[in-house]
């Protein structure tokens, strides 16, 4: 899940936010990679005010670090921080499905099924942008059935903080197939009013991307250490 661009941004600021967010999420920009204002002005044929506005929004979303006299760079989510984010996500999302009224209203169930069909089609076509959008739609619609906008807003906020983790394994078709299976299982648990099963599925589903991210991150650290010793 991720929020729509902040409506307070200028049109050009929104465009820059969306483009850089996608670059970060889909791995076209790497952790710690610098985001130079002058380069971004040229890339987007914009102006420094819009670029700074976008970088501030991305910093607030947890995707960019900005340091005085050093500029902006893509945030490097360390394992400890990732574990902390996911501990909170687990608390919030299990609380949501534990309190969600079951059965879901027929129109809510129909919409959830339709969203998952769209998600599955996007996976079949390996369309990362549509996979991203429909996965967000699925989870947002599911948790919206709780009827507690404060809790769903907190879930969304933590999901934004974890964007680079959540979409880290998107190049793996087996991972995406597993996500689809989990979504259909969640739908069936809602249909059967099987709350224990729904809670168990959320607890199993949520750490999938986190575990993959941490495994890759730790492997990269080991590799860097090997190269450093050889240098």
LOLOGU-363074 format. One line per 2 residues: number of its first residue (from 1); their letters; for each residue x, y, z of N, C-alpha, C, CB. Coordinates in nm, 3 decimals, decimal comma. Glycine has a CB too. Layout:
<rs>
NUM = A = X Y Z X Y Z X Y Z X Y Z ~ ...
</rs>
This chain:
<rs>
1 = XX = 0,083 -0,119 0,000 0,000 0,000 0,000 0,087 0,124 0,000 -0,094 0,000 0,120 ~ 0,040 0,223 -0,069 0,107 0,351 -0,066 0,009 0,461 -0,098 0,225 0,354 -0,163
3 = XX = 0,027 0,573 -0,039 -0,065 0,683 -0,058 -0,046 0,746 -0,195 -0,048 0,787 0,050 ~ -0,153 0,811 -0,241 -0,141 0,891 -0,362 -0,049 1,009 -0,331 -0,282 0,939 -0,412
5 = XX = 0,010 1,069 -0,436 0,098 1,184 -0,412 0,026 1,291 -0,331 0,147 1,243 -0,544 ~ 0,101 1,358 -0,248 0,048 1,463 -0,163 -0,016 1,572 -0,248 0,158 1,521 -0,073
7 = XX = -0,144 1,601 -0,224 -0,215 1,699 -0,305 -0,161 1,840 -0,286 -0,362 1,696 -0,272 ~ -0,078 1,861 -0,181 -0,021 1,993 -0,159 0,098 2,020 -0,250 0,021 2,008 -0,013
9 = XX = 0,148 1,916 -0,317 0,261 1,934 -0,407 0,217 2,002 -0,535 0,328 1,799 -0,438 ~ 0,309 2,074 -0,598 0,281 2,128 -0,730 0,274 2,013 -0,830 0,390 2,230 -0,772
11 = XX = 0,220 2,042 -0,949 0,208 1,938 -1,051 0,344 1,878 -1,085 0,142 1,993 -1,177 ~ 0,444 1,965 -1,102 0,577 1,915 -1,135 0,638 1,840 -1,018 0,669 2,031 -1,176
13 = XX = 0,609 1,885 -0,894 0,658 1,813 -0,776 0,601 1,674 -0,767 0,624 1,890 -0,650 ~ 0,474 1,658 -0,797 0,410 1,526 -0,795 0,473 1,434 -0,899 0,260 1,540 -0,820
15 = XX = 0,497 1,488 -1,017 0,558 1,410 -1,124 0,695 1,357 -1,082 0,570 1,494 -1,252 ~ 0,774 1,442 -1,019 0,909 1,403 -0,977 0,901 1,299 -0,865 0,989 1,527 -0,929
17 = XX = 0,810 1,320 -0,770 0,792 1,223 -0,662 0,759 1,085 -0,718 0,681 1,269 -0,566 ~ 0,663 1,079 -0,809 0,620 0,950 -0,864 0,733 0,881 -0,940 0,500 0,969 -0,956
19 = XX = 0,806 0,958 -1,020 0,914 0,899 -1,100 1,028 0,848 -1,011 0,968 1,002 -1,200 ~ 1,069 0,928 -0,913 1,177 0,885 -0,825 1,134 0,772 -0,734 1,226 1,002 -0,741
21 = XX = 1,009 0,776 -0,688 0,959 0,666 -0,606 0,967 0,535 -0,683 0,814 0,692 -0,562 ~ 0,925 0,537 -0,810 0,930 0,415 -0,891 1,075 0,370 -0,912 0,862 0,438 -1,026
23 = XX = 1,164 0,465 -0,936 1,305 0,430 -0,956 1,363 0,363 -0,832 1,386 0,555 -0,991 ~ 1,325 0,413 -0,714 1,375 0,355 -0,589 1,313 0,219 -0,564 1,346 0,449 -0,471
25 = XX = 1,181 0,211 -0,578 1,109 0,088 -0,548 1,152 -0,025 -0,640 0,959 0,110 -0,558 ~ 1,169 0,005 -0,770 1,199 -0,099 -0,868 1,349 -0,118 -0,891 1,132 -0,068 -0,997
27 = XX = 1,432 -0,056 -0,805 1,575 -0,084 -0,806 1,654 -0,012 -0,913 1,595 -0,227 -0,822 ~ 1,595 0,089 -0,978 1,671 0,165 -1,077 1,763 0,267 -1,009 1,575 0,237 -1,174
29 = XX = 1,731 0,299 -0,884 1,820 0,378 -0,799 1,857 0,292 -0,679 1,751 0,513 -0,753 ~ 1,982 0,290 -0,645 2,031 0,201 -0,540 2,043 0,272 -0,405 2,166 0,144 -0,580
31 = XX = 2,039 0,196 -0,296 2,060 0,256 -0,164 2,191 0,335 -0,159 2,060 0,147 -0,056 ~ 2,183 0,453 -0,096 2,296 0,545 -0,079 2,331 0,622 -0,206 2,416 0,469 -0,031
33 = XX = 2,262 0,594 -0,316 2,290 0,667 -0,440 2,246 0,813 -0,424 2,218 0,602 -0,561 ~ 2,333 0,905 -0,465 2,305 1,047 -0,448 2,199 1,096 -0,547 2,432 1,129 -0,465
35 = XX = 2,118 1,189 -0,500 2,017 1,253 -0,581 2,054 1,400 -0,592 1,872 1,234 -0,521 ~ 2,122 1,434 -0,699 2,178 1,568 -0,717 2,071 1,659 -0,777 2,305 1,564 -0,807
37 = XX = 2,044 1,768 -0,709 1,938 1,858 -0,751 1,956 1,904 -0,895 1,931 1,978 -0,659 ~ 2,077 1,945 -0,930 2,102 1,997 -1,065 2,072 1,891 -1,171 2,248 2,044 -1,079
39 = XX = 2,110 1,766 -1,143 2,082 1,657 -1,237 1,932 1,633 -1,251 2,152 1,527 -1,192 ~ 1,861 1,641 -1,139 1,717 1,619 -1,142 1,644 1,731 -1,215 1,662 1,604 -1,001
41 = XX = 1,692 1,852 -1,200 1,634 1,965 -1,273 1,643 1,941 -1,424 1,706 2,097 -1,235 ~ 1,760 1,893 -1,469 1,778 1,865 -1,611 1,693 1,747 -1,655 1,926 1,837 -1,642
43 = XX = 1,691 1,641 -1,575 1,615 1,521 -1,611 1,467 1,551 -1,630 1,633 1,412 -1,505 ~ 1,410 1,626 -1,537 1,266 1,650 -1,539 1,230 1,783 -1,606 1,212 1,648 -1,398
45 = XX = 1,331 1,854 -1,657 1,308 1,982 -1,722 1,221 2,070 -1,632 1,241 1,961 -1,862 ~ 1,263 2,074 -1,508 1,185 2,145 -1,407 1,270 2,255 -1,345 1,135 2,047 -1,298
47 = XX = 1,244 2,285 -1,220 1,320 2,390 -1,150 1,352 2,341 -1,009 1,240 2,525 -1,146 ~ 1,446 2,408 -0,947 1,495 2,361 -0,817 1,387 2,357 -0,711 1,609 2,449 -0,770
49 = XX = 1,293 2,450 -0,715 1,187 2,450 -0,614 1,105 2,323 -0,619 1,096 2,572 -0,632 ~ 1,071 2,278 -0,741 0,992 2,155 -0,755 1,073 2,033 -0,713 0,944 2,138 -0,901
51 = XX = 1,202 2,031 -0,747 1,289 1,920 -0,709 1,302 1,912 -0,557 1,429 1,935 -0,773 ~ 1,324 2,024 -0,493 1,337 2,025 -0,347 1,207 1,984 -0,279 1,379 2,164 -0,298
53 = XX = 1,096 2,028 -0,336 0,964 1,990 -0,287 0,946 1,839 -0,293 0,853 2,062 -0,368 ~ 0,987 1,780 -0,406 0,974 1,635 -0,423 1,066 1,559 -0,328 1,005 1,597 -0,568
55 = XX = 1,189 1,605 -0,313 1,283 1,537 -0,224 1,236 1,543 -0,079 1,423 1,599 -0,237 ~ 1,175 1,653 -0,040 1,119 1,664 0,095 1,007 1,563 0,114 1,068 1,807 0,122
57 = XX = 0,920 1,550 0,013 0,809 1,454 0,022 0,862 1,311 0,030 0,715 1,469 -0,099 ~ 0,966 1,281 -0,045 1,024 1,148 -0,043 1,096 1,121 0,089 1,121 1,130 -0,160
59 = XX = 1,156 1,224 0,147 1,217 1,210 0,279 1,109 1,179 0,383 1,295 1,338 0,318 ~ 0,998 1,249 0,376 0,888 1,226 0,471 0,828 1,086 0,454 0,780 1,331 0,453
61 = XX = 0,835 1,033 0,333 0,785 0,897 0,307 0,885 0,790 0,347 0,750 0,882 0,160 ~ 1,007 0,831 0,387 1,106 0,735 0,431 1,187 0,673 0,320 1,040 0,628 0,507
63 = XX = 1,185 0,733 0,201 1,258 0,677 0,087 1,391 0,747 0,059 1,172 0,682 -0,036 ~ 1,405 0,867 0,113 1,524 0,949 0,085 1,579 1,005 0,215 1,491 1,064 -0,015
65 = XX = 1,711 1,014 0,223 1,779 1,083 0,333 1,832 1,215 0,281 1,896 0,995 0,393 ~ 1,816 1,319 0,360 1,874 1,449 0,325 1,958 1,497 0,442 1,764 1,554 0,290
67 = XX = 2,083 1,535 0,413 2,174 1,582 0,516 2,229 1,719 0,477 2,288 1,482 0,539 ~ 2,239 1,804 0,577 2,290 1,939 0,555 2,431 1,933 0,497 2,289 2,020 0,687
69 = XX = 2,453 2,008 0,393 2,582 2,018 0,323 2,621 1,891 0,248 2,690 2,053 0,422 ~ 2,535 1,789 0,250 2,566 1,666 0,177 2,462 1,636 0,070 2,576 1,549 0,272
71 = XX = 2,345 1,694 0,083 2,241 1,672 -0,016 2,158 1,548 0,013 2,303 1,659 -0,153 ~ 2,090 1,499 -0,089 1,996 1,388 -0,075 2,054 1,260 -0,134 1,863 1,422 -0,142
73 = XX = 2,010 1,148 -0,078 2,048 1,017 -0,131 1,936 0,919 -0,102 2,183 0,968 -0,070 ~ 1,936 0,809 -0,175 1,837 0,704 -0,152 1,864 0,640 -0,016 1,842 0,597 -0,266
75 = XX = 1,760 0,625 0,063 1,777 0,571 0,197 1,821 0,426 0,192 1,648 0,583 0,277 ~ 1,917 0,394 0,275 1,965 0,257 0,291 1,900 0,200 0,417 2,124 0,251 0,301
77 = XX = 1,801 0,116 0,398 1,730 0,058 0,513 1,813 -0,053 0,573 1,591 0,005 0,472 ~ 1,867 -0,028 0,692 1,947 -0,127 0,762 1,858 -0,236 0,822 2,032 -0,059 0,872
79 = XX = 1,913 -0,356 0,841 1,834 -0,467 0,894 1,760 -0,435 1,023 1,921 -0,584 0,917 ~ 1,825 -0,365 1,116 1,759 -0,333 1,243 1,633 -0,250 1,219 1,855 -0,259 1,336
81 = XX = 1,645 -0,152 1,131 1,530 -0,066 1,100 1,419 -0,145 1,032 1,574 0,051 1,011 ~ 1,458 -0,234 0,942 1,359 -0,317 0,872 1,283 -0,403 0,972 1,428 -0,406 0,766
83 = XX = 1,355 -0,465 1,066 1,290 -0,548 1,168 1,192 -0,465 1,251 1,395 -0,613 1,259 ~ 1,231 -0,343 1,283 1,144 -0,256 1,363 1,016 -0,221 1,287 1,218 -0,129 1,404
85 = XX = 1,032 -0,185 1,160 0,915 -0,151 1,078 0,820 -0,270 1,069 0,959 -0,105 0,938 ~ 0,877 -0,387 1,046 0,792 -0,504 1,027 0,729 -0,553 1,157 0,872 -0,616 0,965
87 = XX = 0,793 -0,527 1,268 0,730 -0,560 1,397 0,603 -0,477 1,416 0,829 -0,536 1,514 ~ 0,611 -0,350 1,378 0,494 -0,263 1,389 0,388 -0,302 1,286 0,534 -0,115 1,372
89 = XX = 0,432 -0,333 1,165 0,336 -0,375 1,062 0,261 -0,501 1,107 0,408 -0,401 0,929 ~ 0,333 -0,593 1,167 0,269 -0,717 1,213 0,163 -0,687 1,317 0,373 -0,814 1,269
91 = XX = 0,194 -0,601 1,412 0,097 -0,564 1,516 -0,028 -0,501 1,454 0,160 -0,467 1,618 ~ -0,008 -0,406 1,365 -0,119 -0,332 1,308 -0,206 -0,419 1,217 -0,068 -0,213 1,230
93 = XX = -0,142 -0,497 1,131 -0,219 -0,572 1,032 -0,290 -0,693 1,093 -0,128 -0,617 0,920 ~ -0,229 -0,755 1,192 -0,302 -0,863 1,259 -0,415 -0,807 1,343 -0,207 -0,946 1,347
95 = XX = -0,395 -0,690 1,402 -0,504 -0,626 1,477 -0,622 -0,596 1,385 -0,456 -0,496 1,544 ~ -0,591 -0,555 1,262 -0,697 -0,521 1,167 -0,782 -0,644 1,132 -0,637 -0,462 1,039
97 = XX = -0,717 -0,756 1,099 -0,796 -0,873 1,058 -0,861 -0,942 1,179 -0,707 -0,972 0,983 ~ -0,804 -0,924 1,297 -0,869 -0,979 1,416 -0,998 -0,905 1,450 -0,773 -0,973 1,535
99 = XX = -1,007 -0,777 1,412 -1,124 -0,696 1,445 -1,219 -0,677 1,327 -1,080 -0,561 1,496 ~ -1,178 -0,714 1,208 -1,258 -0,692 1,088 -1,389 -0,769 1,093 -1,178 -0,732 0,964
101 = XX = -1,501 -0,704 1,063 -1,629 -0,777 1,065 -1,635 -0,880 0,952 -1,746 -0,678 1,053 ~ -1,672 -1,001 0,987 -1,691 -1,109 0,890 -1,832 -1,163 0,905 -1,586 -1,223 0,910
103 = XX = -1,898 -1,203 0,795 -1,847 -1,199 0,657 -1,839 -1,056 0,604 -1,936 -1,282 0,566 ~ -1,755 -1,039 0,502 -1,749 -0,909 0,436 -1,880 -0,883 0,362 -1,629 -0,902 0,339
105 = XX = -1,913 -0,757 0,345 -2,030 -0,723 0,267 -2,013 -0,775 0,124 -2,054 -0,569 0,267 ~ -2,121 -0,820 0,060 -2,108 -0,879 -0,075 -2,036 -0,787 -0,174 -2,246 -0,912 -0,130
107 = XX = -2,067 -0,656 -0,170 -2,003 -0,566 -0,265 -1,853 -0,552 -0,235 -2,071 -0,428 -0,262 ~ -1,815 -0,561 -0,107 -1,674 -0,554 -0,071 -1,600 -0,679 -0,119 -1,658 -0,538 0,082
109 = XX = -1,664 -0,794 -0,105 -1,603 -0,919 -0,151 -1,590 -0,919 -0,303 -1,686 -1,040 -0,106 ~ -1,693 -0,872 -0,373 -1,688 -0,867 -0,518 -1,572 -0,779 -0,565 -1,820 -0,814 -0,575
111 = XX = -1,554 -0,665 -0,500 -1,446 -0,574 -0,536 -1,309 -0,635 -0,506 -1,462 -0,442 -0,462 ~ -1,297 -0,704 -0,393 -1,170 -0,767 -0,357 -1,131 -0,872 -0,460 -1,180 -0,831 -0,217
113 = XX = -1,228 -0,952 -0,504 -1,202 -1,054 -0,607 -1,161 -0,988 -0,738 -1,327 -1,143 -0,630 ~ -1,229 -0,881 -0,776 -1,196 -0,812 -0,901 -1,055 -0,754 -0,896 -1,298 -0,699 -0,928
115 = XX = -1,018 -0,697 -0,783 -0,883 -0,642 -0,768 -0,779 -0,752 -0,783 -0,867 -0,572 -0,631 ~ -0,805 -0,868 -0,722 -0,707 -0,975 -0,730 -0,697 -1,032 -0,871 -0,743 -1,085 -0,632
117 = XX = -0,806 -1,035 -0,945 -0,798 -1,074 -1,086 -0,707 -0,978 -1,163 -0,940 -1,078 -1,151 ~ -0,723 -0,847 -1,136 -0,636 -0,748 -1,201 -0,490 -0,770 -1,162 -0,680 -0,605 -1,164
119 = XX = -0,467 -0,798 -1,034 -0,331 -0,822 -0,986 -0,270 -0,943 -1,055 -0,331 -0,841 -0,833 ~ -0,348 -1,050 -1,066 -0,297 -1,174 -1,127 -0,265 -1,152 -1,275 -0,400 -1,287 -1,111
121 = XX = -0,347 -1,075 -1,344 -0,319 -1,045 -1,485 -0,189 -0,966 -1,497 -0,436 -0,966 -1,548 ~ -0,168 -0,871 -1,407 -0,045 -0,792 -1,409 0,077 -0,880 -1,387 -0,050 -0,681 -1,303
123 = XX = 0,065 -0,977 -1,296 0,175 -1,071 -1,271 0,202 -1,154 -1,396 0,142 -1,163 -1,150 ~ 0,097 -1,200 -1,463 0,112 -1,281 -1,583 0,185 -1,205 -1,693 -0,024 -1,327 -1,635
125 = XX = 0,162 -1,074 -1,699 0,226 -0,990 -1,800 0,357 -0,928 -1,751 0,131 -0,880 -1,844 ~ 0,396 -0,959 -1,627 0,519 -0,905 -1,568 0,523 -0,752 -1,577 0,642 -0,965 -1,638
127 = XX = 0,409 -0,692 -1,553 0,396 -0,547 -1,557 0,416 -0,493 -1,415 0,256 -0,503 -1,615 ~ 0,538 -0,450 -1,384 0,571 -0,412 -1,247 0,485 -0,297 -1,196 0,716 -0,375 -1,238
129 = XX = 0,460 -0,199 -1,283 0,379 -0,085 -1,240 0,239 -0,129 -1,200 0,372 0,020 -1,351 ~ 0,177 -0,216 -1,280 0,042 -0,261 -1,248 0,042 -0,358 -1,130 -0,022 -0,327 -1,371
131 = XX = 0,146 -0,441 -1,118 0,157 -0,528 -1,000 0,161 -0,443 -0,875 0,282 -0,619 -1,009 ~ 0,244 -0,340 -0,878 0,258 -0,246 -0,767 0,122 -0,186 -0,730 0,358 -0,134 -0,804
133 = XX = 0,051 -0,135 -0,831 -0,076 -0,068 -0,806 -0,182 -0,163 -0,753 -0,125 -0,002 -0,934 ~ -0,195 -0,279 -0,816 -0,303 -0,370 -0,778 -0,275 -0,439 -0,644 -0,325 -0,474 -0,887
135 = XX = -0,148 -0,464 -0,614 -0,115 -0,518 -0,482 -0,154 -0,417 -0,373 0,036 -0,552 -0,473 ~ -0,123 -0,290 -0,399 -0,163 -0,185 -0,305 -0,314 -0,179 -0,289 -0,109 -0,050 -0,350
137 = XX = -0,384 -0,185 -0,401 -0,531 -0,180 -0,398 -0,589 -0,295 -0,316 -0,588 -0,184 -0,540 ~ -0,531 -0,414 -0,333 -0,583 -0,532 -0,263 -0,576 -0,512 -0,112 -0,504 -0,658 -0,303
139 = XX = -0,458 -0,476 -0,063 -0,442 -0,463 0,082 -0,518 -0,344 0,137 -0,294 -0,450 0,116 ~ -0,518 -0,234 0,062 -0,592 -0,118 0,111 -0,741 -0,149 0,121 -0,570 0,003 0,018
141 = XX = -0,796 -0,217 0,020 -0,939 -0,249 0,021 -0,972 -0,348 0,133 -0,983 -0,307 -0,116 ~ -0,885 -0,447 0,153 -0,909 -0,545 0,259 -0,915 -0,476 0,395 -0,800 -0,654 0,259
143 = XX = -0,815 -0,396 0,426 -0,811 -0,333 0,559 -0,914 -0,222 0,575 -0,672 -0,278 0,585 ~ -0,960 -0,166 0,463 -1,065 -0,064 0,472 -1,195 -0,121 0,527 -1,091 -0,002 0,333
145 = XX = -1,213 -0,253 0,515 -1,336 -0,315 0,564 -1,344 -0,313 0,717 -1,346 -0,459 0,514 ~ -1,233 -0,283 0,781 -1,233 -0,271 0,927 -1,320 -0,154 0,971 -1,091 -0,253 0,979
147 = XX = -1,323 -0,049 0,889 -1,402 0,068 0,924 -1,336 0,159 1,026 -1,533 0,024 0,976 ~ -1,205 0,145 1,043 -1,129 0,230 1,135 -1,024 0,306 1,055 -1,062 0,145 1,250
149 = XX = -1,057 0,427 1,008 -0,963 0,499 0,921 -0,830 0,533 0,986 -1,027 0,624 0,872 ~ -0,827 0,546 1,119 -0,701 0,576 1,186 -0,606 0,457 1,177 -0,726 0,614 1,334
151 = XX = -0,658 0,338 1,203 -0,574 0,219 1,195 -0,529 0,194 1,052 -0,649 0,096 1,249 ~ -0,619 0,209 0,956 -0,580 0,185 0,818 -0,478 0,289 0,770 -0,704 0,186 0,727
153 = XX = -0,487 0,411 0,821 -0,388 0,513 0,787 -0,251 0,476 0,843 -0,431 0,651 0,840 ~ -0,247 0,422 0,965 -0,121 0,379 1,024 -0,061 0,260 0,948 -0,141 0,342 1,173
155 = XX = -0,147 0,169 0,905 -0,100 0,056 0,824 -0,038 0,108 0,695 -0,216 -0,041 0,792 ~ -0,105 0,203 0,632 -0,055 0,260 0,507 0,079 0,331 0,527 -0,157 0,358 0,450
157 = XX = 0,091 0,404 0,637 0,214 0,476 0,666 0,332 0,380 0,680 0,198 0,560 0,793 ~ 0,312 0,272 0,755 0,420 0,174 0,772 0,452 0,102 0,642 0,382 0,072 0,880
159 = XX = 0,349 0,079 0,560 0,373 0,016 0,430 0,459 0,105 0,342 0,240 -0,015 0,361 ~ 0,437 0,235 0,349 0,520 0,330 0,273 0,665 0,324 0,320 0,465 0,474 0,288
161 = XX = 0,685 0,317 0,451 0,820 0,309 0,506 0,894 0,185 0,455 0,815 0,308 0,660 ~ 0,818 0,082 0,419 0,878 -0,046 0,380 0,877 -0,066 0,228 0,805 -0,160 0,447
163 = XX = 0,851 0,037 0,150 0,836 0,019 0,006 0,954 -0,051 -0,058 0,814 0,152 -0,060 ~ 1,075 -0,007 -0,026 1,192 -0,067 -0,090 1,211 -0,212 -0,049 1,317 0,012 -0,057
165 = XX = 1,159 -0,249 0,066 1,165 -0,389 0,111 1,058 -0,471 0,041 1,150 -0,398 0,264 ~ 0,937 -0,419 0,038 0,822 -0,494 -0,013 0,837 -0,531 -0,159 0,696 -0,414 0,006
167 = XX = 0,899 -0,444 -0,237 0,908 -0,470 -0,380 1,047 -0,516 -0,423 0,869 -0,347 -0,456 ~ 1,131 -0,544 -0,326 1,266 -0,591 -0,354 1,266 -0,721 -0,437 1,342 -0,613 -0,224
169 = XX = 1,179 -0,820 -0,407 1,186 -0,947 -0,480 1,093 -0,956 -0,601 1,154 -1,059 -0,387 ~ 1,051 -0,841 -0,656 0,951 -0,844 -0,764 1,001 -0,905 -0,894 0,904 -0,705 -0,791
171 = XX = 1,131 -0,922 -0,909 1,183 -0,982 -1,031 1,174 -1,134 -1,028 1,326 -0,938 -1,054 ~ 1,131 -1,189 -0,916 1,123 -1,334 -0,901 0,980 -1,381 -0,927 1,171 -1,378 -0,758
173 = XX = 0,953 -1,448 -1,040 0,818 -1,493 -1,071 0,760 -1,586 -0,964 0,817 -1,563 -1,205 ~ 0,845 -1,668 -0,902 0,797 -1,759 -0,799 0,744 -1,682 -0,677 0,908 -1,854 -0,756
175 = XX = 0,810 -1,574 -0,645 0,765 -1,490 -0,534 0,628 -1,430 -0,566 0,867 -1,378 -0,504 ~ 0,612 -1,378 -0,687 0,486 -1,316 -0,726 0,373 -1,418 -0,731 0,501 -1,247 -0,862
177 = XX = 0,403 -1,539 -0,774 0,303 -1,645 -0,774 0,258 -1,678 -0,632 0,357 -1,770 -0,843 ~ 0,352 -1,682 -0,540 0,321 -1,707 -0,400 0,232 -1,596 -0,344 0,450 -1,719 -0,316
179 = XX = 0,261 -1,471 -0,378 0,179 -1,358 -0,332 0,035 -1,375 -0,382 0,237 -1,224 -0,382 ~ 0,020 -1,411 -0,509 -0,116 -1,432 -0,563 -0,188 -1,545 -0,489 -0,109 -1,465 -0,713
181 = XX = -0,120 -1,653 -0,464 -0,182 -1,765 -0,390 -0,228 -1,719 -0,253 -0,084 -1,884 -0,376 ~ -0,146 -1,642 -0,188 -0,181 -1,592 -0,054 -0,305 -1,502 -0,059 -0,063 -1,515 0,008
183 = XX = -0,310 -1,417 -0,160 -0,426 -1,327 -0,172 -0,555 -1,406 -0,192 -0,406 -1,230 -0,290 ~ -0,550 -1,507 -0,279 -0,670 -1,588 -0,300 -0,708 -1,664 -0,173 -0,647 -1,688 -0,416
185 = XX = -0,608 -1,709 -0,099 -0,636 -1,778 0,028 -0,701 -1,683 0,128 -0,507 -1,837 0,087 ~ -0,656 -1,557 0,130 -0,718 -1,458 0,219 -0,864 -1,435 0,180 -0,640 -1,325 0,214
187 = XX = -0,888 -1,426 0,050 -1,026 -1,409 0,002 -1,113 -1,525 0,046 -1,029 -1,395 -0,151 ~ -1,061 -1,647 0,032 -1,138 -1,765 0,071 -1,163 -1,767 0,222 -1,066 -1,893 0,028
189 = XX = -1,063 -1,727 0,300 -1,082 -1,723 0,446 -1,190 -1,622 0,483 -0,949 -1,687 0,518 ~ -1,192 -1,508 0,412 -1,300 -1,410 0,435 -1,435 -1,468 0,396 -1,273 -1,280 0,354
191 = XX = -1,437 -1,539 0,285 -1,563 -1,597 0,237 -1,616 -1,701 0,336 -1,545 -1,661 0,098 ~ -1,525 -1,777 0,395 -1,564 -1,883 0,489 -1,577 -1,832 0,633 -1,462 -1,996 0,486
193 = XX = -1,554 -1,702 0,653 -1,556 -1,643 0,788 -1,459 -1,714 0,881 -1,698 -1,647 0,847 ~ -1,345 -1,755 0,824 -1,245 -1,829 0,900 -1,139 -1,730 0,950 -1,180 -1,943 0,814
195 = XX = -1,170 -1,664 1,062 -1,080 -1,562 1,112 -0,943 -1,617 1,152 -1,143 -1,492 1,229 ~ -0,934 -1,731 1,224 -0,801 -1,782 1,258 -0,714 -1,806 1,135 -0,813 -1,912 1,337
197 = XX = -0,776 -1,857 1,027 -0,702 -1,879 0,904 -0,656 -1,747 0,843 -0,787 -1,958 0,804 ~ -0,743 -1,647 0,844 -0,708 -1,516 0,788 -0,592 -1,454 0,865 -0,830 -1,423 0,791
199 = XX = -0,596 -1,460 0,997 -0,488 -1,406 1,079 -0,357 -1,480 1,050 -0,524 -1,415 1,229 ~ -0,366 -1,613 1,041 -0,247 -1,693 1,014 -0,187 -1,658 0,877 -0,280 -1,844 1,020
201 = XX = -0,274 -1,634 0,780 -0,225 -1,599 0,646 -0,153 -1,465 0,646 -0,342 -1,596 0,547 ~ -0,208 -1,367 0,718 -0,143 -1,236 0,727 -0,006 -1,252 0,794 -0,232 -1,136 0,807
203 = XX = 0,002 -1,330 0,899 0,129 -1,349 0,970 0,231 -1,420 0,882 0,106 -1,429 1,098 ~ 0,186 -1,507 0,793 0,276 -1,579 0,703 0,316 -1,491 0,585 0,211 -1,709 0,653
205 = XX = 0,220 -1,414 0,535 0,239 -1,336 0,413 0,329 -1,215 0,435 0,105 -1,291 0,358 ~ 0,310 -1,148 0,546 0,376 -1,020 0,570 0,529 -1,028 0,566 0,332 -0,965 0,703
207 = XX = 0,592 -1,129 0,627 0,740 -1,129 0,631 0,808 -1,177 0,503 0,786 -1,214 0,744 ~ 0,733 -1,219 0,401 0,795 -1,279 0,283 0,899 -1,187 0,220 0,688 -1,314 0,180
209 = XX = 0,859 -1,065 0,192 0,952 -0,971 0,128 1,063 -0,931 0,223 0,877 -0,846 0,079 ~ 1,029 -0,914 0,351 1,130 -0,876 0,450 1,241 -0,979 0,457 1,066 -0,859 0,590
211 = XX = 1,205 -1,106 0,463 1,305 -1,212 0,475 1,394 -1,216 0,351 1,237 -1,349 0,494 ~ 1,335 -1,196 0,234 1,414 -1,194 0,110 1,509 -1,075 0,109 1,321 -1,190 -0,014
213 = XX = 1,460 -0,960 0,151 1,542 -0,838 0,154 1,661 -0,856 0,247 1,458 -0,717 0,199 ~ 1,636 -0,908 0,368 1,744 -0,922 0,465 1,848 -1,024 0,419 1,687 -0,964 0,601
215 = XX = 1,803 -1,129 0,354 1,897 -1,229 0,303 1,987 -1,167 0,198 1,821 -1,350 0,245 ~ 1,929 -1,089 0,108 2,006 -1,024 0,002 2,099 -0,917 0,060 1,913 -0,962 -0,102
217 = XX = 2,047 -0,842 0,157 2,125 -0,735 0,219 2,248 -0,794 0,289 2,039 -0,655 0,320 ~ 2,228 -0,898 0,366 2,339 -0,959 0,439 2,442 -1,020 0,344 2,287 -1,067 0,535
219 = XX = 2,394 -1,078 0,234 2,487 -1,134 0,135 2,571 -1,023 0,072 2,409 -1,211 0,026 ~ 2,509 -0,907 0,047 2,582 -0,794 -0,011 2,687 -0,741 0,086 2,484 -0,683 -0,050
221 = XX = 2,654 -0,739 0,215 2,750 -0,693 0,316 2,872 -0,786 0,319 2,684 -0,687 0,455 ~ 2,847 -0,916 0,315 2,956 -1,013 0,315 3,044 -0,994 0,191 2,901 -1,158 0,319
223 = XX = 2,979 -0,973 0,076 3,054 -0,953 -0,047 3,140 -0,828 -0,039 2,959 -0,943 -0,166 ~ 3,086 -0,720 0,015 3,163 -0,597 0,030 3,285 -0,617 0,119 3,076 -0,486 0,086
225 = XX = 3,267 -0,696 0,225 3,379 -0,724 0,315 3,489 -0,804 0,244 3,330 -0,800 0,440 ~ 3,448 -0,898 0,161 3,545 -0,978 0,086 3,624 -0,889 -0,008 3,475 -1,090 0,008
227 = XX = 3,553 -0,802 -0,081 3,621 -0,712 -0,174 3,714 -0,617 -0,100 3,518 -0,633 -0,255 ~ 3,672 -0,571 0,019 3,753 -0,477 0,097 3,884 -0,544 0,140 3,674 -0,427 0,220
229 = XX = 3,878 -0,671 0,177 3,998 -0,743 0,221 4,094 -0,765 0,105 3,959 -0,877 0,284 ~ 4,039 -0,783 -0,013 4,123 -0,807 -0,133 4,189 -0,679 -0,181 4,040 -0,869 -0,247
231 = X = 4,125 -0,566 -0,151 4,175 -0,436 -0,202 4,308 -0,399 -0,137 4,072 -0,325 -0,177
</rs>
